[in-house]
Amino acid sequence: MCFRPPAATAQFVECPECGKKVNAVMGNIPNVCPFCEADLAAVIAEFNAASQAAETGAEAAPAAPVAPTAPGAPEAPKPPQP
């Protein structure tokens, strides 16, 4: 069974030179493309900026519901209507 979070399995960047997907190895994206030896520093910087923006831009959790109020005192019975 795989207990990794979905974000850890979907981390990759696309090489600007050869266009292949470069996967993260143990959570780290390599600085050099393993296929064409291109420098990936600029792509990694964009990836990190986008992931940080996604984390800070996440929606906040909804507020807790308001506690219920105590029931009111019962009223006196009303006289019968004629």
PyMOL Python script that loads the backbone (N, CA, C, O; Angstrom):
from pymol import cmd

cmd.read_pdbstr("""\
ATOM      1  N   MET A   1       0.838  -1.183   0.000  1.00  0.00           N
ATOM      2  CA  MET A   1       0.000   0.000   0.000  1.00  0.00           C
ATOM      3  C   MET A   1       0.880   1.243   0.000  1.00  0.00           C
ATOM      4  O   MET A   1       1.956   1.262   0.597  1.00  0.00           O
ATOM      5  N   CYS A   2       0.416   2.245  -0.659  1.00  0.00           N
ATOM      6  CA  CYS A   2       1.170   3.491  -0.752  1.00  0.00           C
ATOM      7  C   CYS A   2       0.466   4.547   0.106  1.00  0.00           C
ATOM      8  O   CYS A   2      -0.690   4.892  -0.138  1.00  0.00           O
ATOM      9  N   PHE A   3       1.177   5.050   1.108  1.00  0.00           N
ATOM     10  CA  PHE A   3       0.580   6.031   2.007  1.00  0.00           C
ATOM     11  C   PHE A   3       1.110   7.428   1.763  1.00  0.00           C
ATOM     12  O   PHE A   3       0.959   8.301   2.617  1.00  0.00           O
ATOM     13  N   ARG A   4       1.735   7.660   0.602  1.00  0.00           N
ATOM     14  CA  ARG A   4       2.235   8.992   0.302  1.00  0.00           C
ATOM     15  C   ARG A   4       1.082   9.916  -0.049  1.00  0.00           C
ATOM     16  O   ARG A   4       0.112   9.478  -0.667  1.00  0.00           O
ATOM     17  N   PRO A   5       1.166  11.190   0.333  1.00  0.00           N
ATOM     18  CA  PRO A   5       0.110  12.125  -0.039  1.00  0.00           C
ATOM     19  C   PRO A   5       0.121  12.355  -1.549  1.00  0.00           C
ATOM     20  O   PRO A   5       1.168  12.197  -2.176  1.00  0.00           O
ATOM     21  N   PRO A   6      -1.013  12.723  -2.153  1.00  0.00           N
ATOM     22  CA  PRO A   6      -1.074  12.905  -3.601  1.00  0.00           C
ATOM     23  C   PRO A   6      -0.114  13.976  -4.115  1.00  0.00           C
ATOM     24  O   PRO A   6       0.367  13.874  -5.243  1.00  0.00           O
ATOM     25  N   ALA A   7       0.175  15.007  -3.306  1.00  0.00           N
ATOM     26  CA  ALA A   7       1.076  16.062  -3.756  1.00  0.00           C
ATOM     27  C   ALA A   7       2.492  15.527  -3.958  1.00  0.00           C
ATOM     28  O   ALA A   7       3.214  16.015  -4.828  1.00  0.00           O
ATOM     29  N   ALA A   8       2.893  14.544  -3.178  1.00  0.00           N
ATOM     30  CA  ALA A   8       4.245  14.002  -3.300  1.00  0.00           C
ATOM     31  C   ALA A   8       4.397  13.155  -4.552  1.00  0.00           C
ATOM     32  O   ALA A   8       5.495  13.068  -5.101  1.00  0.00           O
ATOM     33  N   THR A   9       3.333  12.534  -5.013  1.00  0.00           N
ATOM     34  CA  THR A   9       3.425  11.686  -6.191  1.00  0.00           C
ATOM     35  C   THR A   9       3.284  12.477  -7.479  1.00  0.00           C
ATOM     36  O   THR A   9       3.620  11.959  -8.544  1.00  0.00           O
ATOM     37  N   ALA A  10       2.802  13.709  -7.424  1.00  0.00           N
ATOM     38  CA  ALA A  10       2.560  14.488  -8.632  1.00  0.00           C
ATOM     39  C   ALA A  10       3.627  15.553  -8.866  1.00  0.00           C
ATOM     40  O   ALA A  10       3.396  16.459  -9.667  1.00  0.00           O
ATOM     41  N   GLN A  11       4.784  15.487  -8.206  1.00  0.00           N
ATOM     42  CA  GLN A  11       5.802  16.516  -8.359  1.00  0.00           C
ATOM     43  C   GLN A  11       6.701  16.190  -9.543  1.00  0.00           C
ATOM     44  O   GLN A  11       7.402  15.178  -9.545  1.00  0.00           O
ATOM     45  N   PHE A  12       6.671  17.050 -10.540  1.00  0.00           N
ATOM     46  CA  PHE A  12       7.574  16.934 -11.667  1.00  0.00           C
ATOM     47  C   PHE A  12       7.665  18.294 -12.339  1.00  0.00           C
ATOM     48  O   PHE A  12       6.788  19.140 -12.164  1.00  0.00           O
ATOM     49  N   VAL A  13       8.716  18.502 -13.101  1.00  0.00           N
ATOM     50  CA  VAL A  13       8.862  19.692 -13.933  1.00  0.00           C
ATOM     51  C   VAL A  13       9.144  19.221 -15.350  1.00  0.00           C
ATOM     52  O   VAL A  13       9.635  18.113 -15.563  1.00  0.00           O
ATOM     53  N   GLU A  14       8.831  20.065 -16.304  1.00  0.00           N
ATOM     54  CA  GLU A  14       9.075  19.734 -17.694  1.00  0.00           C
ATOM     55  C   GLU A  14      10.351  20.427 -18.148  1.00  0.00           C
ATOM     56  O   GLU A  14      10.521  21.627 -17.934  1.00  0.00           O
ATOM     57  N   CYS A  15      11.238  19.680 -18.768  1.00  0.00           N
ATOM     58  CA  CYS A  15      12.513  20.218 -19.232  1.00  0.00           C
ATOM     59  C   CYS A  15      12.262  21.179 -20.389  1.00  0.00           C
ATOM     60  O   CYS A  15      11.557  20.828 -21.335  1.00  0.00           O
ATOM     61  N   PRO A  16      12.831  22.395 -20.330  1.00  0.00           N
ATOM     62  CA  PRO A  16      12.615  23.346 -21.422  1.00  0.00           C
ATOM     63  C   PRO A  16      13.350  22.950 -22.705  1.00  0.00           C
ATOM     64  O   PRO A  16      12.986  23.417 -23.784  1.00  0.00           O
ATOM     65  N   GLU A  17      14.372  22.105 -22.610  1.00  0.00           N
ATOM     66  CA  GLU A  17      15.151  21.712 -23.793  1.00  0.00           C
ATOM     67  C   GLU A  17      14.526  20.530 -24.525  1.00  0.00           C
ATOM     68  O   GLU A  17      14.227  20.620 -25.715  1.00  0.00           O
ATOM     69  N   CYS A  18      14.328  19.421 -23.812  1.00  0.00           N
ATOM     70  CA  CYS A  18      13.839  18.208 -24.483  1.00  0.00           C
ATOM     71  C   CYS A  18      12.343  17.987 -24.301  1.00  0.00           C
ATOM     72  O   CYS A  18      11.758  17.177 -25.020  1.00  0.00           O
ATOM     73  N   GLY A  19      11.698  18.695 -23.345  1.00  0.00           N
ATOM     74  CA  GLY A  19      10.260  18.586 -23.151  1.00  0.00           C
ATOM     75  C   GLY A  19       9.822  17.384 -22.330  1.00  0.00           C
ATOM     76  O   GLY A  19       8.622  17.162 -22.168  1.00  0.00           O
ATOM     77  N   LYS A  20      10.754  16.609 -21.812  1.00  0.00           N
ATOM     78  CA  LYS A  20      10.392  15.439 -21.013  1.00  0.00           C
ATOM     79  C   LYS A  20      10.113  15.850 -19.570  1.00  0.00           C
ATOM     80  O   LYS A  20      10.616  16.864 -19.085  1.00  0.00           O
ATOM     81  N   LYS A  21       9.298  15.036 -18.900  1.00  0.00           N
ATOM     82  CA  LYS A  21       8.977  15.285 -17.501  1.00  0.00           C
ATOM     83  C   LYS A  21      10.097  14.745 -16.625  1.00  0.00           C
ATOM     84  O   LYS A  21      10.513  13.595 -16.765  1.00  0.00           O
ATOM     85  N   VAL A  22      10.581  15.592 -15.717  1.00  0.00           N
ATOM     86  CA  VAL A  22      11.634  15.195 -14.782  1.00  0.00           C
ATOM     87  C   VAL A  22      10.979  15.072 -13.410  1.00  0.00           C
ATOM     88  O   VAL A  22      10.533  16.065 -12.835  1.00  0.00           O
ATOM     89  N   ASN A  23      10.927  13.855 -12.893  1.00  0.00           N
ATOM     90  CA  ASN A  23      10.272  13.588 -11.609  1.00  0.00           C
ATOM     91  C   ASN A  23      11.184  13.928 -10.448  1.00  0.00           C
ATOM     92  O   ASN A  23      12.410  13.912 -10.561  1.00  0.00           O
ATOM     93  N   ALA A  24      10.549  14.236  -9.331  1.00  0.00           N
ATOM     94  CA  ALA A  24      11.294  14.490  -8.106  1.00  0.00           C
ATOM     95  C   ALA A  24      11.834  13.171  -7.562  1.00  0.00           C
ATOM     96  O   ALA A  24      11.161  12.142  -7.625  1.00  0.00           O
ATOM     97  N   VAL A  25      13.044  13.211  -7.032  1.00  0.00           N
ATOM     98  CA  VAL A  25      13.661  12.037  -6.437  1.00  0.00           C
ATOM     99  C   VAL A  25      13.753  12.286  -4.936  1.00  0.00           C
ATOM    100  O   VAL A  25      14.467  13.185  -4.493  1.00  0.00           O
ATOM    101  N   MET A  26      13.038  11.496  -4.167  1.00  0.00           N
ATOM    102  CA  MET A  26      12.975  11.641  -2.710  1.00  0.00           C
ATOM    103  C   MET A  26      12.563  13.071  -2.317  1.00  0.00           C
ATOM    104  O   MET A  26      13.092  13.633  -1.357  1.00  0.00           O
ATOM    105  N   GLY A  27      11.631  13.640  -3.056  1.00  0.00           N
ATOM    106  CA  GLY A  27      11.105  14.963  -2.752  1.00  0.00           C
ATOM    107  C   GLY A  27      11.901  16.117  -3.317  1.00  0.00           C
ATOM    108  O   GLY A  27      11.493  17.268  -3.161  1.00  0.00           O
ATOM    109  N   ASN A  28      13.038  15.850  -3.977  1.00  0.00           N
ATOM    110  CA  ASN A  28      13.877  16.902  -4.542  1.00  0.00           C
ATOM    111  C   ASN A  28      13.929  16.778  -6.057  1.00  0.00           C
ATOM    112  O   ASN A  28      14.107  15.687  -6.598  1.00  0.00           O
ATOM    113  N   ILE A  29      13.772  17.901  -6.729  1.00  0.00           N
ATOM    114  CA  ILE A  29      13.873  17.905  -8.189  1.00  0.00           C
ATOM    115  C   ILE A  29      15.332  18.124  -8.557  1.00  0.00           C
ATOM    116  O   ILE A  29      15.959  19.045  -8.034  1.00  0.00           O
ATOM    117  N   PRO A  30      15.899  17.293  -9.451  1.00  0.00           N
ATOM    118  CA  PRO A  30      17.311  17.455  -9.810  1.00  0.00           C
ATOM    119  C   PRO A  30      17.572  18.787 -10.504  1.00  0.00           C
ATOM    120  O   PRO A  30      16.700  19.313 -11.194  1.00  0.00           O
ATOM    121  N   ASN A  31      18.772  19.330 -10.321  1.00  0.00           N
ATOM    122  CA  ASN A  31      19.133  20.612 -10.932  1.00  0.00           C
ATOM    123  C   ASN A  31      19.453  20.487 -12.413  1.00  0.00           C
ATOM    124  O   ASN A  31      19.443  21.485 -13.134  1.00  0.00           O
ATOM    125  N   VAL A  32      19.737  19.268 -12.876  1.00  0.00           N
ATOM    126  CA  VAL A  32      20.105  19.022 -14.263  1.00  0.00           C
ATOM    127  C   VAL A  32      19.178  17.948 -14.818  1.00  0.00           C
ATOM    128  O   VAL A  32      18.880  16.966 -14.138  1.00  0.00           O
ATOM    129  N   CYS A  33      18.721  18.137 -16.058  1.00  0.00           N
ATOM    130  CA  CYS A  33      17.861  17.149 -16.706  1.00  0.00           C
ATOM    131  C   CYS A  33      18.658  15.861 -16.928  1.00  0.00           C
ATOM    132  O   CYS A  33      19.748  15.910 -17.498  1.00  0.00           O
ATOM    133  N   PRO A  34      18.133  14.707 -16.489  1.00  0.00           N
ATOM    134  CA  PRO A  34      18.871  13.459 -16.678  1.00  0.00           C
ATOM    135  C   PRO A  34      18.890  12.985 -18.132  1.00  0.00           C
ATOM    136  O   PRO A  34      19.671  12.098 -18.477  1.00  0.00           O
ATOM    137  N   PHE A  35      18.046  13.561 -18.987  1.00  0.00           N
ATOM    138  CA  PHE A  35      17.964  13.128 -20.380  1.00  0.00           C
ATOM    139  C   PHE A  35      18.896  13.933 -21.289  1.00  0.00           C
ATOM    140  O   PHE A  35      19.610  13.356 -22.109  1.00  0.00           O
ATOM    141  N   CYS A  36      18.892  15.271 -21.146  1.00  0.00           N
ATOM    142  CA  CYS A  36      19.680  16.109 -22.062  1.00  0.00           C
ATOM    143  C   CYS A  36      20.715  16.978 -21.343  1.00  0.00           C
ATOM    144  O   CYS A  36      21.400  17.777 -21.982  1.00  0.00           O
ATOM    145  N   GLU A  37      20.834  16.829 -20.027  1.00  0.00           N
ATOM    146  CA  GLU A  37      21.807  17.573 -19.220  1.00  0.00           C
ATOM    147  C   GLU A  37      21.566  19.086 -19.224  1.00  0.00           C
ATOM    148  O   GLU A  37      22.502  19.852 -18.999  1.00  0.00           O
ATOM    149  N   ALA A  38      20.330  19.529 -19.475  1.00  0.00           N
ATOM    150  CA  ALA A  38      20.004  20.961 -19.457  1.00  0.00           C
ATOM    151  C   ALA A  38      19.864  21.433 -18.012  1.00  0.00           C
ATOM    152  O   ALA A  38      19.505  20.656 -17.128  1.00  0.00           O
ATOM    153  N   ASP A  39      20.153  22.715 -17.781  1.00  0.00           N
ATOM    154  CA  ASP A  39      20.047  23.293 -16.443  1.00  0.00           C
ATOM    155  C   ASP A  39      18.574  23.558 -16.134  1.00  0.00           C
ATOM    156  O   ASP A  39      17.875  24.187 -16.929  1.00  0.00           O
ATOM    157  N   LEU A  40      18.110  23.086 -15.000  1.00  0.00           N
ATOM    158  CA  LEU A  40      16.703  23.227 -14.618  1.00  0.00           C
ATOM    159  C   LEU A  40      16.496  24.242 -13.496  1.00  0.00           C
ATOM    160  O   LEU A  40      15.419  24.273 -12.901  1.00  0.00           O
ATOM    161  N   ALA A  41      17.490  25.069 -13.189  1.00  0.00           N
ATOM    162  CA  ALA A  41      17.392  25.996 -12.053  1.00  0.00           C
ATOM    163  C   ALA A  41      16.236  26.980 -12.222  1.00  0.00           C
ATOM    164  O   ALA A  41      15.501  27.231 -11.266  1.00  0.00           O
ATOM    165  N   ALA A  42      16.061  27.541 -13.421  1.00  0.00           N
ATOM    166  CA  ALA A  42      14.979  28.514 -13.646  1.00  0.00           C
ATOM    167  C   ALA A  42      13.615  27.838 -13.533  1.00  0.00           C
ATOM    168  O   ALA A  42      12.678  28.415 -12.983  1.00  0.00           O
ATOM    169  N   VAL A  43      13.504  26.625 -14.048  1.00  0.00           N
ATOM    170  CA  VAL A  43      12.233  25.902 -13.998  1.00  0.00           C
ATOM    171  C   VAL A  43      11.894  25.529 -12.562  1.00  0.00           C
ATOM    172  O   VAL A  43      10.733  25.592 -12.158  1.00  0.00           O
ATOM    173  N   ILE A  44      12.912  25.138 -11.788  1.00  0.00           N
ATOM    174  CA  ILE A  44      12.695  24.782 -10.385  1.00  0.00           C
ATOM    175  C   ILE A  44      12.256  26.006  -9.587  1.00  0.00           C
ATOM    176  O   ILE A  44      11.392  25.896  -8.717  1.00  0.00           O
ATOM    177  N   ALA A  45      12.841  27.174  -9.870  1.00  0.00           N
ATOM    178  CA  ALA A  45      12.451  28.401  -9.170  1.00  0.00           C
ATOM    179  C   ALA A  45      10.989  28.732  -9.452  1.00  0.00           C
ATOM    180  O   ALA A  45      10.260  29.125  -8.542  1.00  0.00           O
ATOM    181  N   GLU A  46      10.552  28.578 -10.705  1.00  0.00           N
ATOM    182  CA  GLU A  46       9.145  28.824 -11.050  1.00  0.00           C
ATOM    183  C   GLU A  46       8.244  27.816 -10.343  1.00  0.00           C
ATOM    184  O   GLU A  46       7.180  28.173  -9.838  1.00  0.00           O
ATOM    185  N   PHE A  47       8.673  26.556 -10.308  1.00  0.00           N
ATOM    186  CA  PHE A  47       7.882  25.511  -9.651  1.00  0.00           C
ATOM    187  C   PHE A  47       7.720  25.802  -8.160  1.00  0.00           C
ATOM    188  O   PHE A  47       6.625  25.667  -7.615  1.00  0.00           O
ATOM    189  N   ASN A  48       8.813  26.201  -7.500  1.00  0.00           N
ATOM    190  CA  ASN A  48       8.755  26.513  -6.069  1.00  0.00           C
ATOM    191  C   ASN A  48       7.873  27.728  -5.804  1.00  0.00           C
ATOM    192  O   ASN A  48       7.125  27.744  -4.826  1.00  0.00           O
ATOM    193  N   ALA A  49       7.949  28.752  -6.665  1.00  0.00           N
ATOM    194  CA  ALA A  49       7.116  29.945  -6.479  1.00  0.00           C
ATOM    195  C   ALA A  49       5.645  29.589  -6.652  1.00  0.00           C
ATOM    196  O   ALA A  49       4.797  30.077  -5.905  1.00  0.00           O
ATOM    197  N   ALA A  50       5.340  28.752  -7.622  1.00  0.00           N
ATOM    198  CA  ALA A  50       3.949  28.359  -7.855  1.00  0.00           C
ATOM    199  C   ALA A  50       3.412  27.507  -6.712  1.00  0.00           C
ATOM    200  O   ALA A  50       2.257  27.661  -6.316  1.00  0.00           O
ATOM    201  N   SER A  51       4.238  26.611  -6.180  1.00  0.00           N
ATOM    202  CA  SER A  51       3.772  25.767  -5.082  1.00  0.00           C
ATOM    203  C   SER A  51       3.569  26.581  -3.802  1.00  0.00           C
ATOM    204  O   SER A  51       2.642  26.305  -3.041  1.00  0.00           O
ATOM    205  N   GLN A  52       4.423  27.579  -3.554  1.00  0.00           N
ATOM    206  CA  GLN A  52       4.248  28.431  -2.377  1.00  0.00           C
ATOM    207  C   GLN A  52       3.014  29.297  -2.525  1.00  0.00           C
ATOM    208  O   GLN A  52       2.300  29.527  -1.548  1.00  0.00           O
ATOM    209  N   ALA A  53       2.748  29.785  -3.736  1.00  0.00           N
ATOM    210  CA  ALA A  53       1.547  30.588  -3.962  1.00  0.00           C
ATOM    211  C   ALA A  53       0.300  29.743  -3.762  1.00  0.00           C
ATOM    212  O   ALA A  53      -0.705  30.230  -3.243  1.00  0.00           O
ATOM    213  N   ALA A  54       0.356  28.492  -4.167  1.00  0.00           N
ATOM    214  CA  ALA A  54      -0.794  27.608  -3.985  1.00  0.00           C
ATOM    215  C   ALA A  54      -1.042  27.335  -2.507  1.00  0.00           C
ATOM    216  O   ALA A  54      -2.192  27.244  -2.078  1.00  0.00           O
ATOM    217  N   GLU A  55       0.022  27.205  -1.730  1.00  0.00           N
ATOM    218  CA  GLU A  55      -0.140  26.949  -0.300  1.00  0.00           C
ATOM    219  C   GLU A  55      -0.706  28.164   0.430  1.00  0.00           C
ATOM    220  O   GLU A  55      -1.562  28.012   1.302  1.00  0.00           O
ATOM    221  N   THR A  56      -0.241  29.364   0.090  1.00  0.00           N
ATOM    222  CA  THR A  56      -0.712  30.559   0.788  1.00  0.00           C
ATOM    223  C   THR A  56      -2.078  30.984   0.284  1.00  0.00           C
ATOM    224  O   THR A  56      -2.817  31.646   1.013  1.00  0.00           O
ATOM    225  N   GLY A  57      -2.430  30.628  -0.925  1.00  0.00           N
ATOM    226  CA  GLY A  57      -3.719  31.027  -1.493  1.00  0.00           C
ATOM    227  C   GLY A  57      -4.831  30.032  -1.225  1.00  0.00           C
ATOM    228  O   GLY A  57      -5.931  30.182  -1.755  1.00  0.00           O
ATOM    229  N   ALA A  58      -4.572  29.036  -0.427  1.00  0.00           N
ATOM    230  CA  ALA A  58      -5.577  28.028  -0.145  1.00  0.00           C
ATOM    231  C   ALA A  58      -6.726  28.654   0.643  1.00  0.00           C
ATOM    232  O   ALA A  58      -6.542  29.580   1.433  1.00  0.00           O
ATOM    233  N   GLU A  59      -7.901  28.118   0.398  1.00  0.00           N
ATOM    234  CA  GLU A  59      -9.069  28.642   1.097  1.00  0.00           C
ATOM    235  C   GLU A  59      -8.977  28.310   2.590  1.00  0.00           C
ATOM    236  O   GLU A  59      -8.490  27.250   2.984  1.00  0.00           O
ATOM    237  N   ALA A  60      -9.455  29.239   3.394  1.00  0.00           N
ATOM    238  CA  ALA A  60      -9.453  29.024   4.836  1.00  0.00           C
ATOM    239  C   ALA A  60     -10.584  28.067   5.209  1.00  0.00           C
ATOM    240  O   ALA A  60     -11.574  27.944   4.488  1.00  0.00           O
ATOM    241  N   ALA A  61     -10.422  27.412   6.314  1.00  0.00           N
ATOM    242  CA  ALA A  61     -11.462  26.509   6.788  1.00  0.00           C
ATOM    243  C   ALA A  61     -12.680  27.324   7.194  1.00  0.00           C
ATOM    244  O   ALA A  61     -12.536  28.451   7.667  1.00  0.00           O
ATOM    245  N   PRO A  62     -13.866  26.781   7.018  1.00  0.00           N
ATOM    246  CA  PRO A  62     -15.060  27.532   7.408  1.00  0.00           C
ATOM    247  C   PRO A  62     -15.095  27.752   8.917  1.00  0.00           C
ATOM    248  O   PRO A  62     -14.542  26.969   9.690  1.00  0.00           O
ATOM    249  N   ALA A  63     -15.746  28.818   9.308  1.00  0.00           N
ATOM    250  CA  ALA A  63     -15.842  29.145  10.733  1.00  0.00           C
ATOM    251  C   ALA A  63     -16.701  28.114  11.452  1.00  0.00           C
ATOM    252  O   ALA A  63     -17.557  27.470  10.846  1.00  0.00           O
ATOM    253  N   ALA A  64     -16.466  27.970  12.726  1.00  0.00           N
ATOM    254  CA  ALA A  64     -17.249  27.038  13.532  1.00  0.00           C
ATOM    255  C   ALA A  64     -18.679  27.547  13.653  1.00  0.00           C
ATOM    256  O   ALA A  64     -18.904  28.757  13.686  1.00  0.00           O
ATOM    257  N   PRO A  65     -19.633  26.652  13.719  1.00  0.00           N
ATOM    258  CA  PRO A  65     -21.025  27.104  13.851  1.00  0.00           C
ATOM    259  C   PRO A  65     -21.261  27.752  15.214  1.00  0.00           C
ATOM    260  O   PRO A  65     -20.544  27.486  16.179  1.00  0.00           O
ATOM    261  N   VAL A  66     -22.266  28.593  15.270  1.00  0.00           N
ATOM    262  CA  VAL A  66     -22.610  29.291  16.510  1.00  0.00           C
ATOM    263  C   VAL A  66     -23.247  28.297  17.474  1.00  0.00           C
ATOM    264  O   VAL A  66     -24.034  27.443  17.066  1.00  0.00           O
ATOM    265  N   ALA A  67     -22.904  28.412  18.744  1.00  0.00           N
ATOM    266  CA  ALA A  67     -23.463  27.520  19.756  1.00  0.00           C
ATOM    267  C   ALA A  67     -24.967  27.778  19.895  1.00  0.00           C
ATOM    268  O   ALA A  67     -25.408  28.924  19.810  1.00  0.00           O
ATOM    269  N   PRO A  68     -25.740  26.737  20.106  1.00  0.00           N
ATOM    270  CA  PRO A  68     -27.188  26.935  20.254  1.00  0.00           C
ATOM    271  C   PRO A  68     -27.507  27.684  21.548  1.00  0.00           C
ATOM    272  O   PRO A  68     -26.787  27.568  22.540  1.00  0.00           O
ATOM    273  N   THR A  69     -28.584  28.444  21.521  1.00  0.00           N
ATOM    274  CA  THR A  69     -28.998  29.198  22.711  1.00  0.00           C
ATOM    275  C   THR A  69     -29.911  28.325  23.573  1.00  0.00           C
ATOM    276  O   THR A  69     -30.480  27.342  23.098  1.00  0.00           O
ATOM    277  N   ALA A  70     -30.038  28.692  24.825  1.00  0.00           N
ATOM    278  CA  ALA A  70     -30.918  27.965  25.736  1.00  0.00           C
ATOM    279  C   ALA A  70     -32.370  28.226  25.344  1.00  0.00           C
ATOM    280  O   ALA A  70     -32.706  29.320  24.889  1.00  0.00           O
ATOM    281  N   PRO A  71     -33.220  27.233  25.519  1.00  0.00           N
ATOM    282  CA  PRO A  71     -34.625  27.453  25.185  1.00  0.00           C
ATOM    283  C   PRO A  71     -35.250  28.470  26.132  1.00  0.00           C
ATOM    284  O   PRO A  71     -34.858  28.583  27.293  1.00  0.00           O
ATOM    285  N   GLY A  72     -36.220  29.199  25.619  1.00  0.00           N
ATOM    286  CA  GLY A  72     -36.899  30.213  26.434  1.00  0.00           C
ATOM    287  C   GLY A  72     -37.846  29.577  27.448  1.00  0.00           C
ATOM    288  O   GLY A  72     -38.175  28.395  27.355  1.00  0.00           O
ATOM    289  N   ALA A  73     -38.274  30.378  28.410  1.00  0.00           N
ATOM    290  CA  ALA A  73     -39.219  29.890  29.424  1.00  0.00           C
ATOM    291  C   ALA A  73     -40.585  29.706  28.769  1.00  0.00           C
ATOM    292  O   ALA A  73     -40.955  30.469  27.877  1.00  0.00           O
ATOM    293  N   PRO A  74     -41.327  28.705  29.204  1.00  0.00           N
ATOM    294  CA  PRO A  74     -42.659  28.506  28.610  1.00  0.00           C
ATOM    295  C   PRO A  74     -43.599  29.641  29.003  1.00  0.00           C
ATOM    296  O   PRO A  74     -43.487  30.223  30.082  1.00  0.00           O
ATOM    297  N   GLU A  75     -44.525  29.935  28.099  1.00  0.00           N
ATOM    298  CA  GLU A  75     -45.508  31.004  28.359  1.00  0.00           C
ATOM    299  C   GLU A  75     -46.721  30.420  29.091  1.00  0.00           C
ATOM    300  O   GLU A  75     -46.963  29.213  29.069  1.00  0.00           O
ATOM    301  N   ALA A  76     -47.469  31.309  29.735  1.00  0.00           N
ATOM    302  CA  ALA A  76     -48.688  30.879  30.411  1.00  0.00           C
ATOM    303  C   ALA A  76     -49.708  30.502  29.356  1.00  0.00           C
ATOM    304  O   ALA A  76     -49.708  31.057  28.258  1.00  0.00           O
ATOM    305  N   PRO A  77     -50.585  29.550  29.690  1.00  0.00           N
ATOM    306  CA  PRO A  77     -51.605  29.153  28.706  1.00  0.00           C
ATOM    307  C   PRO A  77     -52.547  30.315  28.379  1.00  0.00           C
ATOM    308  O   PRO A  77     -52.896  31.125  29.237  1.00  0.00           O
ATOM    309  N   LYS A  78     -52.937  30.362  27.128  1.00  0.00           N
ATOM    310  CA  LYS A  78     -53.857  31.428  26.682  1.00  0.00           C
ATOM    311  C   LYS A  78     -55.295  30.963  26.901  1.00  0.00           C
ATOM    312  O   LYS A  78     -55.590  29.769  26.845  1.00  0.00           O
ATOM    313  N   PRO A  79     -56.190  31.931  27.154  1.00  0.00           N
ATOM    314  CA  PRO A  79     -57.599  31.537  27.341  1.00  0.00           C
ATOM    315  C   PRO A  79     -58.174  31.036  26.016  1.00  0.00           C
ATOM    316  O   PRO A  79     -57.711  31.423  24.943  1.00  0.00           O
ATOM    317  N   PRO A  80     -59.173  30.185  26.102  1.00  0.00           N
ATOM    318  CA  PRO A  80     -59.761  29.645  24.874  1.00  0.00           C
ATOM    319  C   PRO A  80     -60.423  30.764  24.058  1.00  0.00           C
ATOM    320  O   PRO A  80     -60.962  31.720  24.617  1.00  0.00           O
ATOM    321  N   GLN A  81     -60.373  30.632  22.788  1.00  0.00           N
ATOM    322  CA  GLN A  81     -60.979  31.595  21.868  1.00  0.00           C
ATOM    323  C   GLN A  81     -62.464  31.278  21.728  1.00  0.00           C
ATOM    324  O   GLN A  81     -62.801  30.107  21.555  1.00  0.00           O
ATOM    325  N   PRO A  82     -63.418  32.301  21.796  1.00  0.00           N
ATOM    326  CA  PRO A  82     -64.855  31.997  21.642  1.00  0.00           C
ATOM    327  C   PRO A  82     -65.257  31.681  20.232  1.00  0.00           C
ATOM    328  O   PRO A  82     -66.429  31.410  19.970  1.00  0.00           O
TER     329      PRO A  82
END
""", "prot")
cmd.dss("prot")
cmd.show_as("cartoon", "prot")
cmd.util.cbc("prot")
cmd.orient("prot")
